[in-house]
Amino acid sequence: MARRYFALLAVVALVVLAFSCPALAADSSKGAENARIFGLWTLIPPVVAIVLAFMTKNVVLSLFLGVFSGCLMLEGKGFDLYSAFVNGFLRLSNEILLSLADSWNAGIVLQCLAIGGLIALVSKMGGAKAIAEALSKRARTPRSSQFVTWLMGLLIFFDDYANSLTVGPIMRPVTDKMKVSREKLAFIIDATAAPIAGIALISTWVAYEVGLIRDGYEALGISTNAYGIFVETIPYRFYNILILFFIICTIWMLREFGPMWKAENRARTTGKVLGDDAKPMASDEATGLEPEVGAKLSVWNAIIPIGTLIAAAFLGFYFNGYNAIMGGDDKTLIDLLNNSPMSFTAMREAFGASDASVVLFQAALIAGIVAMFMAVFRKVMPLKDAIETWITGIKSMNITAVILLLAWSLSGVIKELGTAAYLVNILSDALPAFLLPSIIFILGSFISFATGTSYGTMGILMPLAIPLAYALNPDGGYVIMNVGAVLTGAIFGDHCSPISDTTILSSMGSACDHIDHVRTQLAYAVVVALISILFGYLPAGLGAPIVLVLPLGLVAVALAVRFFGKRVEA
């Protein structure tokens, strides 16, 4: 096995060096220029990472080689192997350091570690087991346990990271008992994370999305209510809406297809919620903790810490954003917070201006302290044991932190190579007006899948889509449809790309093998994306009213599950 991996590394290096010769004059700080120089070969790093992830099922190695291949391209000097490898390795280490040095990324890593500690404490106190037993009274079948998971995903709408990291640990014992595969659990969590956060009226996504819309219209010299435009795009966010409905259809009909059917059939017939060679992302150090001997099982040992996490996150989003706005120079927003601090608009703006990664870390830390206090106060364990349990939970998240850092490093390398700029250049030629929404959605899906980032995809496409749509058809509804296509196309990759942080966190939260999660949900994501195009953007682009198009898409999803899906027998 080791020889195979070394041979793989050598092949990747040689291929990269062979095609880096034209880039002798490449400036690694200019993505657009590098896209012109490298051309098609800008796709090498994401392709290497994604293909190897499926081939080897080793996410760390695949991401490492993906980053390293990009660093070789940026540092290569023809066939000077020694300099290429040395400088490429130095650049790789620097990319990882820069990823960790970013305050947003550091906040996400710390949040994962802190939530790992919280999960361990809740498990050790018996809270997780008590919640599982309580929910099992309501969720007594595979169908109802999946529905409760879906419902919880909708309720934690305000942030996709909080969704991925909270729902999984709570529902995992329940779905395991009902013989629901970890792959299906991970899919439900992932499909109710970014898709719901992206269309929620208040979430950590809204300010960024609204800001891009405002900038796009201002570039045309049009003054508009950007938040109003955002709300109007929601009916055109076909992928977000249809993937949420798709989950309900699979749950109600108990039908699956593709790799997911095999996973669900395995779980129901053999009781194996994980495949034989699966490597779950959450360590047994946290997920396998049994309650302390003699500890009284109580749902409050879970409800209070988890409730503290959610409440602290809500308060943190508001006050962190409030302080950011008050410390800024936007007098309109400052006046809004001074005059109507608790209005819907004020809360929306505050949530959007907050540093979500830092707030979620702080909320998880507070929740962990509350859990420790409860463990000591209720005499479940002494303070020394509570701290050791918390640290054990932190250690269980180390692999998640490593994967996230490599994924962010890959994203940085891809940005410098100009991968997204290259994809935009080759796919954004002159098109008939009715095809533009579909093309924008497809382009957004490709870019977000290849780069693993929705924010980056939105930032690239929105400044292009709004002027292009306005030039083809200045009708307000047509432009709004194309804005929706940008936002929902970006969600596609965030939802199902193996190098997306949300996908990684969903695998971690559900304790599922990451590649198994990606492989099983990818078929579902592609089917829903095709329905979004054929029964959504194409008819809408031809002028069909949304009141007909959206129900048509919902019917198409239900029929796809009914006729493509096979019944999962108990």
C-alpha positions as CSV (number, residue, x, y, z in Angstrom):
1,M,0.0,0.0,0.0
2,A,2.8,2.4,0.9
3,R,4.5,1.7,-2.5
4,R,1.3,2.4,-4.3
5,Y,1.0,5.8,-2.5
6,F,4.6,6.8,-3.3
7,A,4.1,5.7,-6.9
8,L,1.0,7.8,-7.0
9,L,2.8,10.8,-5.6
10,A,5.6,10.4,-8.3
11,V,3.0,10.2,-11.1
12,V,1.2,13.3,-10.0
13,A,4.4,15.2,-9.6
14,L,5.6,14.3,-13.1
15,V,2.3,15.1,-14.7
16,V,2.2,18.5,-13.0
17,L,5.8,19.3,-13.9
18,A,5.2,18.3,-17.5
19,F,2.4,20.8,-17.9
20,S,3.9,23.6,-15.8
21,C,6.6,24.4,-18.4
22,P,4.4,27.1,-20.1
23,A,4.1,28.8,-16.7
24,L,7.8,29.8,-16.3
25,A,6.7,33.5,-16.1
26,A,3.6,32.9,-14.0
27,D,3.0,35.3,-11.2
28,S,1.4,33.4,-8.3
29,S,-0.4,36.5,-7.0
30,K,-2.4,37.0,-10.2
31,G,-5.2,34.4,-10.5
32,A,-6.7,35.8,-13.7
33,E,-3.2,36.0,-15.4
34,N,-2.4,32.5,-14.3
35,A,-5.7,31.2,-15.7
36,R,-4.6,32.5,-19.1
37,I,-1.1,31.0,-18.8
38,F,-2.1,27.6,-17.4
39,G,-5.4,27.2,-19.2
40,L,-7.0,23.8,-18.8
41,W,-4.2,22.7,-16.4
42,T,-5.6,25.0,-13.6
43,L,-8.0,22.1,-13.1
44,I,-5.3,19.7,-12.0
45,P,-5.3,20.4,-8.2
46,P,-9.1,20.0,-7.7
47,V,-9.2,17.0,-10.1
48,V,-6.3,15.3,-8.3
49,A,-7.9,15.9,-4.9
50,I,-11.4,14.8,-5.9
51,V,-10.4,11.8,-8.1
52,L,-7.9,10.4,-5.6
53,A,-10.3,10.8,-2.7
54,F,-12.7,8.4,-4.5
55,M,-9.9,6.1,-5.6
56,T,-8.0,5.8,-2.3
57,K,-10.7,6.7,0.2
58,N,-7.9,8.6,2.0
59,V,-9.1,12.2,2.3
60,V,-5.9,13.5,4.0
61,L,-3.6,12.0,1.3
62,S,-5.9,13.2,-1.5
63,L,-6.1,16.8,-0.3
64,F,-2.4,16.8,0.4
65,L,-1.5,15.8,-3.1
66,G,-4.1,18.2,-4.5
67,V,-2.4,21.1,-2.7
68,F,1.1,19.9,-3.5
69,S,0.2,19.6,-7.2
70,G,-0.9,23.2,-7.2
71,C,2.2,24.3,-5.4
72,L,4.4,22.5,-7.9
73,M,2.6,24.3,-10.7
74,L,3.1,27.7,-9.1
75,E,6.8,27.0,-8.2
76,G,7.8,24.8,-11.1
77,K,10.7,25.9,-13.3
78,G,10.5,23.6,-16.2
79,F,12.0,20.2,-15.3
80,D,14.1,21.4,-12.4
81,L,12.8,18.6,-10.1
82,Y,14.9,19.6,-7.1
83,S,13.8,23.2,-7.0
84,A,10.2,22.3,-7.8
85,F,9.9,19.8,-5.0
86,V,11.7,22.0,-2.4
87,N,9.9,25.2,-3.2
88,G,6.6,23.3,-3.7
89,F,6.9,21.8,-0.3
90,L,7.8,25.2,1.3
91,R,4.8,26.8,-0.4
92,L,2.5,24.0,0.8
93,S,3.6,24.5,4.4
94,N,3.1,28.2,4.0
95,E,-0.4,27.7,2.5
96,I,-1.3,25.6,5.6
97,L,0.1,28.3,7.9
98,L,-1.9,31.0,6.1
99,S,-5.0,28.9,6.4
100,L,-4.7,28.6,10.1
101,A,-3.7,32.2,10.5
102,D,-6.9,33.4,8.9
103,S,-9.2,34.4,11.8
104,W,-12.3,32.9,10.2
105,N,-10.6,29.6,9.7
106,A,-9.1,29.6,13.1
107,G,-12.5,30.2,14.6
108,I,-13.9,27.2,12.7
109,V,-11.1,24.9,13.9
110,L,-11.6,26.1,17.5
111,Q,-15.3,25.7,17.2
112,C,-14.9,22.1,16.0
113,L,-12.6,21.3,18.9
114,A,-14.8,23.0,21.5
115,I,-18.0,21.3,20.2
116,G,-16.0,18.0,20.3
117,G,-15.4,18.6,24.0
118,L,-19.1,19.5,24.5
119,I,-20.3,16.3,22.8
120,A,-18.0,14.2,25.0
121,L,-19.3,15.9,28.2
122,V,-22.9,15.4,27.2
123,S,-22.3,11.8,26.4
124,K,-20.4,11.1,29.6
125,M,-23.2,12.7,31.7
126,G,-25.8,10.5,30.0
127,G,-27.5,13.3,28.3
128,A,-27.0,12.0,24.8
129,K,-28.3,8.5,25.8
130,A,-31.3,10.1,27.6
131,I,-32.2,12.2,24.5
132,A,-31.9,9.2,22.3
133,E,-34.2,7.2,24.5
134,A,-36.7,10.1,24.7
135,L,-36.6,10.7,20.9
136,S,-36.9,7.0,20.3
137,K,-40.4,7.1,21.8
138,R,-41.4,9.6,19.1
139,A,-39.0,8.2,16.4
140,R,-39.9,4.6,16.6
141,T,-39.3,3.8,12.9
142,P,-36.7,4.5,10.3
143,R,-39.1,6.9,8.7
144,S,-39.9,8.9,11.8
145,S,-36.3,9.1,13.0
146,Q,-35.2,10.5,9.6
147,F,-38.1,13.0,9.7
148,V,-37.1,14.2,13.2
149,T,-33.5,14.7,11.8
150,W,-34.8,16.7,8.9
151,L,-37.0,18.8,11.1
152,M,-34.1,19.6,13.5
153,G,-32.0,20.6,10.5
154,L,-34.7,23.1,9.5
155,L,-34.9,24.5,13.0
156,I,-31.2,25.3,13.2
157,F,-31.5,27.5,10.1
158,F,-29.2,30.3,11.2
159,D,-25.9,28.8,10.4
160,D,-24.8,25.8,8.4
161,Y,-21.8,24.9,10.6
162,A,-24.0,24.9,13.7
163,N,-26.4,22.7,11.9
164,S,-23.8,20.1,10.8
165,L,-22.2,19.9,14.2
166,T,-25.3,19.9,16.4
167,V,-27.9,17.7,14.7
168,G,-25.6,14.7,14.1
169,P,-24.5,14.0,17.6
170,I,-28.1,14.3,18.9
171,M,-29.7,12.1,16.3
172,R,-27.0,9.6,15.7
173,P,-27.9,7.3,18.5
174,V,-31.6,7.4,17.4
175,T,-30.9,6.6,13.8
176,D,-28.4,3.9,14.7
177,K,-31.1,2.2,16.8
178,M,-33.6,2.4,13.9
179,K,-31.0,1.0,11.5
180,V,-30.7,4.1,9.4
181,S,-27.3,4.2,7.7
182,R,-24.8,6.8,8.7
183,E,-24.6,7.8,5.0
184,K,-28.3,8.7,5.0
185,L,-27.9,10.6,8.3
186,A,-25.0,12.5,6.9
187,F,-27.0,13.3,3.7
188,I,-30.0,14.7,5.7
189,I,-27.7,16.8,7.8
190,D,-25.7,18.1,4.9
191,A,-28.8,18.8,2.8
192,T,-30.4,20.9,5.6
193,A,-27.2,22.9,6.3
194,A,-26.1,25.2,3.5
195,P,-29.4,24.8,1.5
196,I,-31.5,26.1,4.4
197,A,-29.0,28.7,5.7
198,G,-28.7,30.1,2.1
199,I,-32.4,30.9,1.9
200,A,-33.2,31.8,5.6
201,L,-34.4,35.3,6.1
202,I,-32.0,35.7,9.0
203,S,-28.8,33.8,8.9
204,T,-25.0,34.3,8.9
205,W,-25.2,34.1,5.0
206,V,-27.6,36.9,4.4
207,A,-25.4,39.9,4.7
208,Y,-22.8,38.5,2.3
209,E,-25.5,37.6,-0.3
210,V,-27.3,40.9,0.1
211,G,-24.0,42.8,-0.2
212,L,-23.1,41.0,-3.5
213,I,-26.6,41.8,-4.9
214,R,-26.3,45.5,-3.9
215,D,-22.8,45.8,-5.5
216,G,-24.1,44.2,-8.7
217,Y,-27.0,46.6,-9.1
218,E,-24.8,49.6,-8.1
219,A,-22.4,48.7,-10.9
220,L,-25.3,49.2,-13.3
221,G,-26.1,52.6,-11.7
222,I,-29.4,51.1,-10.2
223,S,-30.3,52.0,-6.6
224,T,-32.5,49.2,-5.2
225,N,-33.5,47.4,-2.0
226,A,-30.9,44.6,-2.1
227,Y,-32.6,42.7,0.7
228,G,-35.9,42.9,-1.1
229,I,-34.2,41.4,-4.2
230,F,-32.7,38.6,-2.0
231,V,-36.2,37.7,-0.8
232,E,-37.6,37.8,-4.3
233,T,-34.9,35.3,-5.4
234,I,-36.1,32.6,-2.9
235,P,-38.8,31.1,-5.2
236,Y,-36.0,30.8,-7.9
237,R,-33.6,29.0,-5.6
238,F,-34.8,25.7,-7.1
239,Y,-31.9,23.5,-5.9
240,N,-32.3,24.6,-2.3
241,I,-36.0,24.1,-2.2
242,L,-36.0,20.8,-4.2
243,I,-33.3,19.1,-2.2
244,L,-35.2,19.8,1.0
245,F,-38.3,18.3,-0.6
246,F,-36.3,15.4,-2.0
247,I,-35.4,14.3,1.5
248,I,-39.0,14.3,2.5
249,C,-39.9,12.1,-0.5
250,T,-37.2,9.5,0.3
251,I,-38.4,9.5,3.9
252,W,-42.1,9.2,3.2
253,M,-41.8,6.6,0.4
254,L,-38.8,4.8,2.0
255,R,-37.2,4.6,-1.4
256,E,-33.6,5.2,-2.3
257,F,-31.5,4.7,-5.4
258,G,-27.8,4.5,-6.4
259,P,-25.2,4.0,-3.7
260,M,-27.6,5.2,-1.0
261,W,-29.9,2.3,-1.6
262,K,-27.1,-0.1,-1.0
263,A,-26.1,1.7,2.2
264,E,-29.7,1.8,3.5
265,N,-30.4,-1.8,2.5
266,R,-27.2,-2.9,4.3
267,A,-28.2,-1.0,7.5
268,R,-31.8,-2.4,7.5
269,T,-30.9,-6.0,6.7
270,T,-27.7,-6.4,8.6
271,G,-27.8,-3.7,11.2
272,K,-24.5,-2.3,10.0
273,V,-24.9,1.5,9.9
274,L,-21.4,1.8,8.6
275,G,-19.7,-0.2,5.8
276,D,-17.1,-2.8,6.7
277,D,-14.2,-0.7,5.5
278,A,-15.6,2.6,6.6
279,K,-13.5,5.1,8.5
280,P,-15.9,7.4,10.5
281,M,-14.6,10.9,10.9
282,A,-15.7,11.2,14.5
283,S,-13.5,9.2,16.8
284,D,-14.9,6.7,19.2
285,E,-13.1,8.7,21.9
286,A,-16.1,11.1,21.8
287,T,-18.9,9.2,20.1
288,G,-18.3,5.9,22.0
289,L,-18.3,7.4,25.5
290,E,-20.7,5.6,27.9
291,P,-22.4,7.5,30.8
292,E,-20.7,7.4,34.1
293,V,-21.6,4.4,36.2
294,G,-24.5,5.3,38.4
295,A,-25.3,8.5,36.6
296,K,-29.0,9.3,36.4
297,L,-30.0,9.6,32.8
298,S,-31.7,13.0,32.2
299,V,-32.5,14.8,29.0
300,W,-31.6,18.0,30.8
301,N,-28.0,16.9,30.8
302,A,-28.2,17.4,27.0
303,I,-30.9,20.1,26.6
304,I,-29.2,22.6,28.9
305,P,-25.7,22.5,27.3
306,I,-27.1,22.3,23.7
307,G,-29.7,25.0,24.5
308,T,-26.9,27.1,25.9
309,L,-24.9,26.6,22.6
310,I,-27.9,27.8,20.5
311,A,-28.9,30.6,22.8
312,A,-25.3,31.9,23.1
313,A,-24.9,31.7,19.3
314,F,-28.0,33.8,18.7
315,L,-27.0,36.4,21.3
316,G,-23.4,36.3,20.0
317,F,-24.4,36.9,16.4
318,Y,-26.5,39.9,17.4
319,F,-24.0,41.6,19.8
320,N,-20.9,40.8,17.7
321,G,-22.6,42.2,14.7
322,Y,-24.0,45.1,16.7
323,N,-20.5,46.1,17.9
324,A,-19.1,45.7,14.3
325,I,-21.7,48.0,12.9
326,M,-21.4,50.6,15.7
327,G,-17.7,50.6,15.2
328,G,-18.0,51.2,11.5
329,D,-18.9,54.2,9.4
330,D,-22.2,53.3,7.9
331,K,-24.4,56.0,9.5
332,T,-27.6,54.5,8.1
333,L,-27.1,51.2,10.0
334,I,-25.8,53.0,13.1
335,D,-29.0,55.0,13.2
336,L,-31.1,51.9,12.6
337,L,-29.5,50.1,15.6
338,N,-29.8,53.2,17.8
339,N,-33.5,53.8,16.9
340,S,-34.8,50.2,16.5
341,P,-32.3,47.8,17.9
342,M,-34.7,44.9,18.2
343,S,-36.5,45.3,14.8
344,F,-36.3,42.5,12.2
345,T,-34.1,44.7,9.9
346,A,-31.7,45.5,12.8
347,M,-31.4,41.9,13.8
348,R,-30.9,40.8,10.2
349,E,-28.1,43.4,9.7
350,A,-26.5,42.5,13.0
351,F,-26.5,38.8,12.2
352,G,-25.0,39.4,8.8
353,A,-22.2,41.7,10.2
354,S,-21.1,39.2,12.9
355,D,-18.0,37.0,12.7
356,A,-19.8,33.7,12.8
357,S,-16.8,31.5,13.3
358,V,-15.6,33.4,16.4
359,V,-19.2,33.6,17.8
360,L,-19.8,29.8,17.4
361,F,-16.4,29.1,19.1
362,Q,-17.4,31.3,22.0
363,A,-20.8,29.8,22.2
364,A,-19.3,26.2,22.2
365,L,-16.9,27.2,24.9
366,I,-19.6,28.7,27.1
367,A,-21.7,25.6,26.5
368,G,-18.8,23.4,27.5
369,I,-18.3,25.3,30.7
370,V,-22.0,25.0,31.5
371,A,-21.7,21.2,30.9
372,M,-18.7,20.9,33.2
373,F,-20.5,22.9,35.9
374,M,-23.6,20.6,35.6
375,A,-21.4,17.5,35.8
376,V,-19.9,18.6,39.0
377,F,-23.0,20.2,40.5
378,R,-25.1,17.0,39.8
379,K,-22.3,14.9,41.1
380,V,-21.9,12.9,37.9
381,M,-18.1,13.3,38.0
382,P,-15.5,15.5,39.8
383,L,-14.1,18.6,38.1
384,K,-10.8,16.8,37.2
385,D,-12.7,14.0,35.3
386,A,-15.0,16.6,33.6
387,I,-11.9,18.5,32.3
388,E,-10.3,15.2,31.1
389,T,-13.5,14.3,29.3
390,W,-13.7,17.6,27.6
391,I,-10.0,17.3,26.5
392,T,-10.8,13.7,25.2
393,G,-13.6,15.2,23.0
394,I,-11.2,17.8,21.7
395,K,-8.7,15.2,20.7
396,S,-11.4,13.3,18.8
397,M,-11.7,16.4,16.4
398,N,-8.1,16.5,15.4
399,I,-8.6,14.7,12.1
400,T,-11.4,17.1,11.2
401,A,-9.1,20.1,11.9
402,V,-6.4,18.5,9.6
403,I,-8.8,17.9,6.8
404,L,-10.3,21.5,7.0
405,L,-6.8,23.0,6.9
406,L,-5.9,21.0,3.8
407,A,-9.2,21.9,2.2
408,W,-8.7,25.6,2.8
409,S,-5.1,25.4,1.6
410,L,-6.4,23.7,-1.6
411,S,-8.9,26.5,-2.0
412,G,-6.1,29.1,-1.7
413,V,-3.9,27.4,-4.3
414,I,-6.9,27.1,-6.7
415,K,-7.6,30.8,-6.2
416,E,-4.0,31.7,-7.1
417,L,-4.0,29.4,-10.1
418,G,-7.2,31.1,-11.4
419,T,-9.2,27.9,-11.7
420,A,-12.5,29.7,-11.2
421,A,-11.6,32.5,-13.7
422,Y,-10.7,29.9,-16.3
423,L,-14.0,28.1,-15.8
424,V,-15.9,31.4,-16.2
425,N,-14.0,32.3,-19.3
426,I,-14.7,29.1,-21.1
427,L,-18.3,28.7,-20.1
428,S,-19.7,32.3,-20.3
429,D,-19.9,32.8,-24.0
430,A,-22.8,34.6,-25.7
431,L,-26.1,32.7,-25.1
432,P,-29.8,33.0,-25.8
433,A,-31.5,34.8,-23.0
434,F,-33.7,31.9,-22.0
435,L,-30.6,29.7,-21.5
436,L,-28.7,32.2,-19.3
437,P,-30.2,31.1,-15.9
438,S,-29.5,27.5,-16.6
439,I,-25.9,28.2,-17.8
440,I,-25.3,30.4,-14.7
441,F,-26.6,27.6,-12.4
442,I,-24.4,25.0,-14.2
443,L,-21.4,27.3,-14.1
444,G,-21.9,28.0,-10.4
445,S,-22.3,24.3,-9.7
446,F,-19.0,23.5,-11.5
447,I,-17.0,26.2,-9.8
448,S,-18.4,25.5,-6.3
449,F,-17.8,21.7,-6.7
450,A,-14.3,22.2,-8.0
451,T,-13.3,24.8,-5.4
452,G,-15.5,23.7,-2.5
453,T,-16.6,27.2,-1.7
454,S,-20.0,28.8,-2.1
455,Y,-18.9,32.3,-1.0
456,G,-16.1,32.4,-3.5
457,T,-18.4,31.2,-6.3
458,M,-20.9,33.9,-5.5
459,G,-18.2,36.5,-5.4
460,I,-16.9,35.5,-8.8
461,L,-20.3,35.1,-10.6
462,M,-22.5,37.8,-9.2
463,P,-20.6,40.8,-10.7
464,L,-20.8,39.0,-14.0
465,A,-24.3,37.6,-13.9
466,I,-26.2,40.8,-13.0
467,P,-24.8,43.0,-15.9
468,L,-25.0,40.1,-18.4
469,A,-28.7,39.4,-17.5
470,Y,-29.6,43.1,-17.6
471,A,-28.0,43.4,-21.0
472,L,-29.9,40.5,-22.4
473,N,-33.2,41.4,-20.8
474,P,-33.6,44.4,-18.5
475,D,-36.9,43.1,-17.0
476,G,-36.6,43.0,-13.2
477,G,-37.9,39.5,-12.8
478,Y,-35.5,38.1,-15.3
479,V,-32.5,39.6,-13.6
480,I,-33.7,38.4,-10.2
481,M,-34.0,34.8,-11.7
482,N,-30.4,35.0,-12.7
483,V,-29.4,36.3,-9.3
484,G,-31.1,33.3,-7.8
485,A,-29.3,31.0,-10.2
486,V,-25.9,32.3,-9.0
487,L,-26.8,31.8,-5.3
488,T,-28.3,28.3,-5.7
489,G,-25.6,27.1,-8.1
490,A,-23.0,28.1,-5.5
491,I,-24.9,26.0,-2.9
492,F,-24.6,22.9,-5.0
493,G,-20.9,22.5,-4.5
494,D,-21.0,23.7,-0.9
495,H,-23.5,20.9,-0.3
496,C,-21.8,17.9,-2.1
497,S,-18.2,18.7,-2.9
498,P,-15.7,16.4,-1.1
499,I,-13.5,19.4,-0.4
500,S,-16.3,21.6,1.0
501,D,-16.0,22.4,4.7
502,T,-19.7,21.9,5.2
503,T,-19.5,18.5,3.7
504,I,-16.6,17.6,5.9
505,L,-18.4,18.8,9.0
506,S,-21.5,16.8,8.1
507,S,-19.4,13.7,7.9
508,M,-17.9,14.5,11.2
509,G,-21.2,15.3,12.9
510,S,-22.8,12.1,11.7
511,A,-19.6,10.0,12.4
512,C,-19.7,8.8,8.8
513,D,-16.9,7.8,6.4
514,H,-16.3,11.1,4.4
515,I,-15.9,9.5,1.0
516,D,-19.0,7.2,1.6
517,H,-21.0,10.3,2.5
518,V,-19.9,12.1,-0.7
519,R,-20.3,9.1,-2.9
520,T,-23.9,8.3,-1.7
521,Q,-25.2,11.9,-1.7
522,L,-23.6,12.9,-5.0
523,A,-26.1,10.9,-7.1
524,Y,-29.0,12.6,-5.3
525,A,-27.4,16.1,-5.6
526,V,-26.9,15.6,-9.4
527,V,-30.4,14.3,-9.9
528,V,-31.9,17.3,-8.1
529,A,-29.6,19.7,-10.0
530,L,-30.8,18.2,-13.3
531,I,-34.5,18.6,-12.2
532,S,-33.7,22.2,-11.2
533,I,-32.5,22.9,-14.7
534,L,-35.1,20.9,-16.8
535,F,-38.1,21.7,-14.7
536,G,-36.9,25.0,-13.1
537,Y,-34.6,27.3,-14.9
538,L,-35.4,26.3,-18.5
539,P,-39.2,26.8,-18.3
540,A,-38.7,29.9,-16.1
541,G,-36.2,31.3,-18.6
542,L,-38.8,30.7,-21.4
543,G,-41.3,32.9,-19.4
544,A,-43.3,30.3,-17.5
545,P,-44.7,31.8,-14.2
546,I,-43.0,30.7,-11.0
547,V,-46.4,29.6,-9.5
548,L,-46.4,26.9,-12.2
549,V,-42.7,26.2,-12.4
550,L,-42.0,25.5,-8.7
551,P,-44.9,23.0,-8.3
552,L,-43.7,21.3,-11.5
553,G,-40.3,20.9,-10.0
554,L,-41.7,19.4,-6.8
555,V,-43.8,16.9,-8.8
556,A,-40.7,16.0,-10.8
557,V,-38.7,15.3,-7.6
558,A,-41.5,13.1,-6.2
559,L,-41.8,11.1,-9.5
560,A,-38.0,10.7,-9.6
561,V,-37.9,9.2,-6.2
562,R,-41.0,7.0,-6.9
563,F,-39.8,5.6,-10.2
564,F,-36.0,5.6,-9.8
565,G,-36.0,4.6,-6.2
566,K,-36.2,1.0,-4.8
567,R,-38.0,0.2,-1.7
568,V,-35.8,-0.3,1.4
569,E,-37.3,-3.3,3.2
570,A,-37.1,-3.7,6.9
